[in-house]
Amino acid sequence: MSGNGNRPLVPFNIRDLSPYVAGKTIAEVEKEYQPPEVSKLASNENRLGCSPDVEKEVIKAMQEIQDYPDPASRQLRDVLADLNNVDRENILVAAGSESVISILCRTFFLNHEEAITADATFVGFFVQVNIRGISINKIPVTNDYRYDLEAMADAISERTKMIYIANPNNPTGTYVNASEFERFMRRVPDDVLVVMDEAYYEYARDVADYPHSLDYDYDNVITLRTFSKAYGLAGFRIGYAIAPERIVSEMMKTKLTFEPTTPAQAAALAALGDQKFLKKSKDRVEEGKKRLYEFFEKHNVSYVPSISNSVMMVLPDEQQAVDFTQAMLEQGVILRRINAFGLPNCVRITIGRKKEMAHFERSFEKVLETQEF
Ligand SMILES: Cc1ncc(COP(=O)(O)O)c(C=O)c1O
Protein backbone atom coordinates (compact mmCIF):
# COMPACT_ATOMS: atom_id res chain seq x y z
CA MET A 1 0.00 0.00 0.00
CA SER A 2 1.47 3.38 -0.86
CA GLY A 3 0.63 6.36 1.30
CA ASN A 4 1.22 10.04 0.96
CA GLY A 5 4.49 10.51 2.83
CA ASN A 6 3.91 14.23 3.14
CA ARG A 7 0.55 14.01 4.79
CA PRO A 8 0.77 15.13 8.41
CA LEU A 9 -0.69 12.82 11.03
CA VAL A 10 -2.63 15.58 12.76
CA PRO A 11 -3.88 19.00 11.68
CA PHE A 12 -1.61 21.90 12.63
CA ASN A 13 -4.10 23.36 15.12
CA ILE A 14 -3.94 20.16 17.18
CA ARG A 15 -0.17 19.70 16.73
CA ASP A 16 0.46 23.17 18.11
CA LEU A 17 -1.65 22.70 21.23
CA SER A 18 0.12 21.96 24.51
CA PRO A 19 -1.39 19.16 26.58
CA TYR A 20 -3.00 20.26 29.83
CA VAL A 21 -0.47 20.23 32.64
CA ALA A 22 -2.29 19.30 35.80
CA GLY A 23 -1.10 20.71 39.09
CA LYS A 24 0.39 18.30 41.59
CA THR A 25 -2.02 16.21 43.62
CA ILE A 26 -1.99 16.12 47.41
CA ALA A 27 -0.60 12.55 47.29
CA GLU A 28 2.23 13.58 44.94
CA VAL A 29 3.24 16.49 47.14
CA GLU A 30 3.16 14.29 50.25
CA LYS A 31 5.41 11.76 48.57
CA GLU A 32 7.84 14.21 46.99
CA TYR A 33 8.36 16.76 49.77
CA GLN A 34 6.95 15.10 52.89
CA PRO A 35 5.66 18.35 54.39
CA PRO A 36 3.82 18.06 57.73
CA GLU A 37 0.59 19.11 55.98
CA VAL A 38 -0.62 19.75 52.43
CA SER A 39 -3.04 22.49 51.34
CA LYS A 40 -4.34 22.39 47.78
CA LEU A 41 -5.20 25.96 46.86
CA ALA A 42 -4.60 25.58 43.14
CA SER A 43 -7.78 24.84 41.22
CA ASN A 44 -10.57 27.09 42.52
CA GLU A 45 -12.36 24.10 43.99
CA ASN A 46 -14.56 24.35 47.06
CA ARG A 47 -12.27 23.31 49.91
CA LEU A 48 -15.30 22.75 52.18
CA GLY A 49 -16.29 19.83 49.97
CA CYS A 50 -19.92 19.58 48.92
CA SER A 51 -23.33 19.34 50.55
CA PRO A 52 -23.73 16.23 52.75
CA ASP A 53 -26.99 15.55 50.86
CA VAL A 54 -25.06 14.70 47.71
CA GLU A 55 -23.74 11.36 48.89
CA LYS A 56 -27.18 9.95 49.71
CA GLU A 57 -28.61 10.90 46.34
CA VAL A 58 -25.61 9.56 44.47
CA ILE A 59 -25.89 6.22 46.27
CA LYS A 60 -29.55 6.11 45.26
CA ALA A 61 -28.61 6.89 41.67
CA MET A 62 -26.30 3.86 41.68
CA GLN A 63 -29.39 1.67 41.45
CA GLU A 64 -29.77 2.89 37.87
CA ILE A 65 -26.12 2.79 36.93
CA GLN A 66 -26.62 -0.02 34.38
CA ASP A 67 -28.97 2.24 32.40
CA TYR A 68 -27.98 5.14 30.19
CA PRO A 69 -28.68 8.56 31.70
CA ASP A 70 -31.62 10.67 30.55
CA PRO A 71 -29.98 12.30 27.49
CA ALA A 72 -32.16 15.36 27.95
CA SER A 73 -31.50 15.69 31.73
CA ARG A 74 -35.18 16.61 32.07
CA GLN A 75 -35.52 16.53 35.84
CA LEU A 76 -32.48 18.70 36.42
CA ARG A 77 -33.34 21.09 33.61
CA ASP A 78 -36.83 21.56 35.08
CA VAL A 79 -35.42 22.45 38.48
CA LEU A 80 -32.87 24.82 36.93
CA ALA A 81 -35.59 26.37 34.78
CA ASP A 82 -37.74 27.05 37.85
CA LEU A 83 -34.85 28.51 39.79
CA ASN A 84 -33.88 30.81 36.94
CA ASN A 85 -37.35 31.74 35.66
CA VAL A 86 -36.83 30.27 32.23
CA ASP A 87 -38.17 27.20 30.40
CA ARG A 88 -36.58 23.77 30.15
CA GLU A 89 -35.92 24.51 26.46
CA ASN A 90 -33.63 27.35 27.49
CA ILE A 91 -31.26 25.02 29.33
CA LEU A 92 -28.57 22.64 28.23
CA VAL A 93 -26.78 20.47 30.79
CA ALA A 94 -23.39 18.94 29.98
CA ALA A 95 -20.25 17.46 31.53
CA GLY A 96 -18.99 20.72 33.05
CA SER A 97 -18.92 24.19 31.54
CA GLU A 98 -15.76 23.18 29.72
CA SER A 99 -17.96 20.73 27.81
CA VAL A 100 -20.51 23.47 27.19
CA ILE A 101 -17.73 25.61 25.70
CA SER A 102 -16.72 22.69 23.49
CA ILE A 103 -20.33 22.29 22.36
CA LEU A 104 -20.51 25.99 21.54
CA CYS A 105 -17.37 25.72 19.43
CA ARG A 106 -18.62 22.61 17.61
CA THR A 107 -22.04 24.09 16.97
CA PHE A 108 -21.60 27.65 15.85
CA PHE A 109 -18.30 28.34 14.11
CA LEU A 110 -17.90 28.34 10.37
CA ASN A 111 -14.30 27.76 9.31
CA HIS A 112 -13.39 31.35 8.45
CA GLU A 113 -14.93 32.88 11.58
CA GLU A 114 -13.19 34.06 14.72
CA ALA A 115 -13.66 34.52 18.44
CA ILE A 116 -12.81 37.53 20.58
CA THR A 117 -11.86 37.40 24.22
CA ALA A 118 -9.26 38.80 26.64
CA ASP A 119 -5.62 37.72 26.61
CA ALA A 120 -5.81 36.78 30.30
CA THR A 121 -8.82 34.57 30.79
CA PHE A 122 -9.95 30.97 31.25
CA VAL A 123 -7.51 28.82 29.29
CA GLY A 124 -10.25 26.25 28.55
CA PHE A 125 -11.83 28.67 26.09
CA PHE A 126 -8.54 29.13 24.20
CA VAL A 127 -8.14 25.34 23.99
CA GLN A 128 -11.62 24.55 22.71
CA VAL A 129 -11.50 27.29 20.08
CA ASN A 130 -8.07 26.12 18.93
CA ILE A 131 -9.28 22.52 18.67
CA ARG A 132 -11.98 23.76 16.32
CA GLY A 133 -9.27 25.46 14.21
CA ILE A 134 -10.74 28.92 14.74
CA SER A 135 -8.62 32.00 15.31
CA ILE A 136 -8.96 34.01 18.51
CA ASN A 137 -8.44 37.71 18.74
CA LYS A 138 -7.14 38.14 22.30
CA ILE A 139 -7.57 41.70 23.49
CA PRO A 140 -5.14 42.74 26.25
CA VAL A 141 -6.68 43.25 29.67
CA THR A 142 -6.42 46.74 31.16
CA ASN A 143 -3.63 47.72 33.58
CA ASP A 144 -5.91 46.72 36.42
CA TYR A 145 -6.49 43.25 34.90
CA ARG A 146 -10.02 43.86 33.66
CA TYR A 147 -11.66 43.05 30.35
CA ASP A 148 -11.28 46.01 27.97
CA LEU A 149 -14.80 45.88 26.58
CA GLU A 150 -14.39 49.03 24.48
CA ALA A 151 -11.37 47.53 22.71
CA MET A 152 -13.22 44.23 22.33
CA ALA A 153 -16.16 46.01 20.71
CA ASP A 154 -13.74 47.91 18.42
CA ALA A 155 -12.30 44.55 17.34
CA ILE A 156 -15.63 43.14 16.09
CA SER A 157 -15.50 42.41 12.37
CA GLU A 158 -17.57 40.47 9.84
CA ARG A 159 -15.65 37.36 10.85
CA THR A 160 -16.57 37.63 14.53
CA LYS A 161 -18.97 34.86 15.61
CA MET A 162 -18.45 34.66 19.36
CA ILE A 163 -17.23 36.85 22.21
CA TYR A 164 -16.28 35.15 25.44
CA ILE A 165 -16.39 36.95 28.78
CA ALA A 166 -15.79 35.15 32.05
CA ASN A 167 -17.58 37.21 34.67
CA PRO A 168 -16.00 37.23 37.17
CA ASN A 169 -12.89 36.39 35.26
CA ASN A 170 -10.54 33.54 36.01
CA PRO A 171 -7.66 33.96 36.83
CA THR A 172 -7.96 37.66 37.71
CA GLY A 173 -11.12 37.59 39.88
CA THR A 174 -12.10 40.97 38.36
CA TYR A 175 -15.47 41.66 36.76
CA VAL A 176 -17.33 43.55 34.11
CA ASN A 177 -19.89 45.80 35.81
CA ALA A 178 -23.50 46.41 34.75
CA SER A 179 -23.00 49.72 32.97
CA GLU A 180 -19.94 48.42 31.11
CA PHE A 181 -21.86 45.33 30.04
CA GLU A 182 -24.87 47.34 28.85
CA ARG A 183 -22.69 49.81 26.92
CA PHE A 184 -20.85 46.89 25.34
CA MET A 185 -24.02 45.07 24.34
CA ARG A 186 -25.24 48.17 22.53
CA ARG A 187 -22.22 47.82 20.25
CA VAL A 188 -22.48 44.07 19.58
CA PRO A 189 -24.40 43.08 16.44
CA ASP A 190 -27.29 40.62 16.94
CA ASP A 191 -25.58 37.87 14.97
CA VAL A 192 -22.54 37.77 17.26
CA LEU A 193 -22.91 35.38 20.21
CA VAL A 194 -21.84 36.71 23.60
CA VAL A 195 -20.88 33.96 26.04
CA MET A 196 -21.09 35.11 29.65
CA ASP A 197 -19.24 32.45 31.62
CA GLU A 198 -20.53 32.75 35.19
CA ALA A 199 -18.63 29.83 36.72
CA TYR A 200 -18.22 31.88 39.92
CA TYR A 201 -21.73 33.35 39.88
CA GLU A 202 -22.70 32.16 43.37
CA TYR A 203 -19.77 34.07 44.87
CA ALA A 204 -20.34 37.18 42.77
CA ARG A 205 -24.09 37.60 42.55
CA ASP A 206 -24.53 39.91 45.54
CA VAL A 207 -21.99 42.48 44.37
CA ALA A 208 -24.03 45.66 43.80
CA ASP A 209 -23.05 46.47 40.20
CA TYR A 210 -22.55 42.88 39.01
CA PRO A 211 -24.61 42.33 35.84
CA HIS A 212 -26.77 39.21 36.09
CA SER A 213 -26.76 38.24 32.45
CA LEU A 214 -30.10 36.41 32.83
CA ASP A 215 -31.85 39.61 33.89
CA TYR A 216 -31.40 41.02 30.40
CA ASP A 217 -33.37 40.06 27.39
CA TYR A 218 -30.66 39.75 24.75
CA ASP A 219 -31.25 37.21 21.99
CA ASN A 220 -27.56 36.52 21.48
CA VAL A 221 -26.34 35.99 25.07
CA ILE A 222 -25.45 32.54 26.40
CA THR A 223 -24.97 32.23 30.16
CA LEU A 224 -22.74 29.45 31.50
CA ARG A 225 -22.89 28.15 35.06
CA THR A 226 -21.25 25.21 36.76
CA PHE A 227 -21.58 22.91 39.76
CA SER A 228 -17.77 22.68 40.00
CA LYS A 229 -17.15 25.75 42.13
CA ALA A 230 -19.46 26.91 44.94
CA TYR A 231 -21.45 23.65 44.85
CA GLY A 232 -18.23 21.64 45.25
CA LEU A 233 -18.95 19.02 42.58
CA ALA A 234 -15.91 19.44 40.28
CA GLY A 235 -15.24 15.69 40.29
CA PHE A 236 -18.69 14.92 38.89
CA ARG A 237 -18.25 17.13 35.81
CA ILE A 238 -21.54 18.95 35.45
CA GLY A 239 -22.42 22.44 34.26
CA TYR A 240 -25.04 24.15 32.12
CA ALA A 241 -25.91 26.85 29.65
CA ILE A 242 -28.97 29.10 29.69
CA ALA A 243 -29.83 30.71 26.36
CA PRO A 244 -32.66 31.42 23.93
CA GLU A 245 -34.30 28.24 22.65
CA ARG A 246 -33.08 28.77 19.07
CA ILE A 247 -29.50 28.51 20.43
CA VAL A 248 -30.06 25.66 22.90
CA SER A 249 -31.88 23.51 20.34
CA GLU A 250 -28.84 23.64 18.03
CA MET A 251 -26.45 22.85 20.89
CA MET A 252 -28.54 19.80 21.85
CA LYS A 253 -27.63 18.33 18.44
CA THR A 254 -23.89 18.34 19.09
CA LYS A 255 -23.81 17.53 22.80
CA LEU A 256 -22.48 14.05 23.56
CA THR A 257 -25.70 12.08 23.82
CA PHE A 258 -25.43 10.80 27.38
CA GLU A 259 -23.54 13.53 29.19
CA PRO A 260 -23.70 14.22 32.06
CA THR A 261 -23.80 10.92 33.95
CA THR A 262 -26.75 9.80 36.10
CA PRO A 263 -24.85 10.22 39.42
CA ALA A 264 -23.71 13.68 38.31
CA GLN A 265 -27.31 14.73 37.62
CA ALA A 266 -28.39 13.33 41.01
CA ALA A 267 -25.53 15.14 42.73
CA ALA A 268 -26.47 18.44 41.09
CA LEU A 269 -30.10 18.10 42.15
CA ALA A 270 -29.08 17.38 45.73
CA ALA A 271 -26.63 20.29 45.75
CA LEU A 272 -29.28 22.72 44.49
CA GLY A 273 -31.50 21.71 47.40
CA ASP A 274 -28.95 22.68 50.05
CA GLN A 275 -28.73 26.46 50.08
CA LYS A 276 -27.30 26.36 53.61
CA PHE A 277 -24.13 24.70 52.36
CA LEU A 278 -23.89 27.27 49.58
CA LYS A 279 -24.11 30.12 52.07
CA LYS A 280 -21.48 28.54 54.30
CA SER A 281 -19.15 28.21 51.30
CA LYS A 282 -19.73 31.78 50.28
CA ASP A 283 -19.17 33.11 53.80
CA ARG A 284 -15.90 31.17 54.07
CA VAL A 285 -14.63 32.71 50.84
CA GLU A 286 -15.62 36.25 51.88
CA GLU A 287 -13.92 35.88 55.25
CA GLY A 288 -10.87 34.20 53.70
CA LYS A 289 -10.43 36.93 51.09
CA LYS A 290 -10.67 39.69 53.65
CA ARG A 291 -8.00 38.10 55.77
CA LEU A 292 -5.77 37.39 52.77
CA TYR A 293 -5.96 41.02 51.62
CA GLU A 294 -4.89 42.16 55.09
CA PHE A 295 -2.03 39.66 55.04
CA PHE A 296 -0.85 40.84 51.61
CA GLU A 297 -1.06 44.48 52.69
CA LYS A 298 0.98 43.75 55.80
CA HIS A 299 3.67 42.20 53.60
CA ASN A 300 3.46 44.76 50.80
CA VAL A 301 2.48 42.13 48.26
CA SER A 302 0.72 43.29 45.14
CA TYR A 303 -2.65 41.54 44.56
CA VAL A 304 -5.85 42.03 42.61
CA PRO A 305 -9.13 42.30 44.57
CA SER A 306 -11.51 39.56 43.51
CA ILE A 307 -15.22 38.74 43.52
CA SER A 308 -14.63 35.03 42.91
CA ASN A 309 -13.13 32.35 45.18
CA SER A 310 -9.50 33.07 44.33
CA VAL A 311 -7.08 35.96 44.54
CA MET A 312 -4.25 36.72 42.14
CA MET A 313 -0.84 37.83 43.39
CA VAL A 314 1.24 39.94 41.04
CA LEU A 315 5.00 39.28 41.23
CA PRO A 316 7.70 41.39 39.59
CA ASP A 317 8.58 38.81 36.93
CA GLU A 318 8.03 35.26 35.75
CA GLN A 319 11.13 33.82 37.43
CA GLN A 320 9.95 35.08 40.81
CA ALA A 321 6.55 33.51 40.21
CA VAL A 322 8.25 30.18 39.38
CA ASP A 323 10.53 30.35 42.46
CA PHE A 324 7.72 31.40 44.78
CA THR A 325 5.32 28.66 43.65
CA GLN A 326 8.05 26.04 43.97
CA ALA A 327 9.09 27.23 47.44
CA MET A 328 5.46 27.13 48.59
CA LEU A 329 5.06 23.64 47.14
CA GLU A 330 8.00 22.44 49.19
CA GLN A 331 6.12 23.74 52.26
CA GLY A 332 3.08 21.71 51.16
CA VAL A 333 1.05 24.59 49.70
CA ILE A 334 -0.10 23.90 46.14
CA LEU A 335 -0.74 27.13 44.21
CA ARG A 336 -1.37 27.81 40.52
CA ARG A 337 0.96 29.71 38.24
CA ILE A 338 -1.13 31.19 35.49
CA ASN A 339 1.27 31.46 32.60
CA ALA A 340 -1.11 29.36 30.46
CA PHE A 341 -3.83 31.95 31.16
CA GLY A 342 -1.57 34.69 29.79
CA LEU A 343 -0.09 36.09 33.03
CA PRO A 344 3.34 34.51 33.60
CA ASN A 345 4.27 36.76 36.54
CA CYS A 346 1.10 36.04 38.52
CA VAL A 347 0.10 33.29 40.94
CA ARG A 348 -3.49 32.37 41.83
CA ILE A 349 -4.55 31.36 45.32
CA THR A 350 -7.86 29.60 45.90
CA ILE A 351 -9.47 30.53 49.19
CA GLY A 352 -9.45 27.38 51.29
CA ARG A 353 -10.49 26.36 54.77
CA LYS A 354 -9.24 28.41 57.73
CA LYS A 355 -6.60 25.81 58.50
CA GLU A 356 -5.33 25.79 54.91
CA MET A 357 -5.15 29.58 54.77
CA ALA A 358 -3.21 29.64 58.04
CA HIS A 359 -0.82 27.11 56.48
CA PHE A 360 -0.52 29.43 53.46
CA GLU A 361 0.35 32.38 55.69
CA ARG A 362 2.92 30.46 57.75
CA SER A 363 4.57 29.05 54.64
CA PHE A 364 4.54 32.43 52.92
CA GLU A 365 6.34 34.02 55.86
CA LYS A 366 8.92 31.25 55.76
CA VAL A 367 9.47 31.75 52.03
CA LEU A 368 9.82 35.51 52.57
CA GLU A 369 12.93 34.80 54.65
CA THR A 370 14.74 33.76 51.46
CA GLN A 371 12.77 35.41 48.67
CA GLU A 372 11.96 39.09 48.38
CA PHE A 373 9.42 40.70 46.10
C1 LIG B 1 -14.29 30.75 34.11
C2 LIG B 1 -14.35 29.26 34.12
N1 LIG B 1 -15.17 28.63 33.27
C3 LIG B 1 -15.28 27.31 33.26
C4 LIG B 1 -14.51 26.52 34.10
C5 LIG B 1 -14.64 25.04 34.01
O1 LIG B 1 -15.61 24.58 34.82
P1 LIG B 1 -16.17 23.10 34.72
O2 LIG B 1 -15.54 22.35 35.83
O3 LIG B 1 -17.64 23.28 34.86
O4 LIG B 1 -15.81 22.54 33.38
C6 LIG B 1 -13.65 27.12 34.99
C7 LIG B 1 -12.81 26.27 35.88
O5 LIG B 1 -11.82 26.64 36.37
C8 LIG B 1 -13.56 28.52 35.00
O6 LIG B 1 -12.72 29.13 35.83
The ligand as an SDF file (V2000), in Angstrom:
LIG
                    3D

 16 16  0  0  0  0  0  0  0  0999 V2000
  -14.2870   30.7500   34.1090 C   0  0  0  0  0  0  0  0  0  0  0  0
  -14.3490   29.2600   34.1200 C   0  0  0  0  0  0  0  0  0  0  0  0
  -15.1680   28.6350   33.2740 N   0  0  0  0  0  0  0  0  0  0  0  0
  -15.2830   27.3060   33.2640 C   0  0  0  0  0  0  0  0  0  0  0  0
  -14.5140   26.5210   34.1020 C   0  0  0  0  0  0  0  0  0  0  0  0
  -14.6400   25.0360   34.0060 C   0  0  0  0  0  0  0  0  0  0  0  0
  -15.6130   24.5820   34.8150 O   0  0  0  0  0  0  0  0  0  0  0  0
  -16.1690   23.1010   34.7220 P   0  0  0  0  0  0  0  0  0  0  0  0
  -15.5430   22.3480   35.8350 O   0  0  0  0  0  0  0  0  0  0  0  0
  -17.6410   23.2790   34.8630 O   0  0  0  0  0  0  0  0  0  0  0  0
  -15.8060   22.5430   33.3760 O   0  0  0  0  0  0  0  0  0  0  0  0
  -13.6460   27.1150   34.9920 C   0  0  0  0  0  0  0  0  0  0  0  0
  -12.8140   26.2740   35.8820 C   0  0  0  0  0  0  0  0  0  0  0  0
  -11.8160   26.6410   36.3690 O   0  0  0  0  0  0  0  0  0  0  0  0
  -13.5580   28.5170   35.0020 C   0  0  0  0  0  0  0  0  0  0  0  0
  -12.7240   29.1350   35.8290 O   0  0  0  0  0  0  0  0  0  0  0  0
  1  2  1  0
  2  3  1  0
  2 15  2  0
  3  4  2  0
  4  5  1  0
  5  6  1  0
  5 12  2  0
  6  7  1  0
  7  8  1  0
  8  9  2  0
  8 10  1  0
  8 11  1  0
 12 13  1  0
 12 15  1  0
 13 14  2  0
 15 16  1  0
M  END
$$$$
